[in-house]
Amino acid sequence: MTVIIDGKTLADEIVQNVAQEVSAFKLKNKVTPGLAVVLVGGDPASGVYVRNKIKRTEQAGFRSIAHYLPTATTQQQLDELIDQLNQDNSIHGILVQLPLPAHLSESRVIEAISPAKDVDGFHPENVGKLVTGQQALVPCTPLGCMIMLKRHIADLSGKHAVVIGRSNIVGKPIANLLLQSDCTVTVVHSRTQNIEEICRSADILVAAVGQPLMIKENWIKPGAVVIDVGINQTSSAGKRKLVGDVDYDAVFSKVSAITPVPGGVGPMTIACLMQNTLTAAQHQLN
Ligand code: GUN
């Protein structure tokens, strides 16, 4: 019987736990952990994500401040805002929603954020620590994927994990986290030869490509555990629908466990953002 890995229930558990820790943190320090979320431009999907991050973190007891900047914001204006947030003692976490408008440099913005407040775990200092196995703020979506996998597989050691996609946000960090958990890791991408054959040898398949329903039944090893990071808007017969990178219905009976879309990885990302913001606040006050 295939297990549906319920990210919503697991995320609710994590959020409840974080909310309790936030209450204790406030009592102990007389400070509310603060998160600043910066959105440049009017991309509708990013707007939905940012408003959701603000609302959910506030519900858990954080003080969350949104900075909505126009598309025409200059690099210098963005640098100045980041600088101001870095120096603001009431802000413990800073998240700049990506992608940025084309005239702004993502790497320059990421490097401007203080590594201690980098709740996305994108700063090269945090990336370097993750790769070398040191304590670091770890990107939220990969962290959420690992929590789901560890709940489902008692021992990841020696498992062949195939990650589809090599982005800095998901593919690369999750490959490193899987490696830390003693998996044998293969990263495949748009230039990989024999991609289907490699995927068919995966005990764990993590799909993070942003291509709706790309992974079909013949890509899957029987009994594999599938984590679908894709959240793709599609429409059929005028009805809008969210689908993953994996053809869920087609692979369902072949896998041992799979994350649904929606309700899988998505809710875990926000839960892990809260966990990271709390961790960042704890480190800054200790
Ligand atoms: N855009 C898509 N995913 C993310 C994320 O995890 N963090 C940020 N900052 N931007 C994103």
Boltz pocket constraint, residues with backbone or C-beta under 6 A from the ligand:
constraints:
  - pocket:
      binder: B
      contacts: [[A, 95], [A, 96], [A, 97], [A, 98], [A, 99], [A, 120], [A, 140], [A, 141], [A, 169]]
      max_distance: 6.0
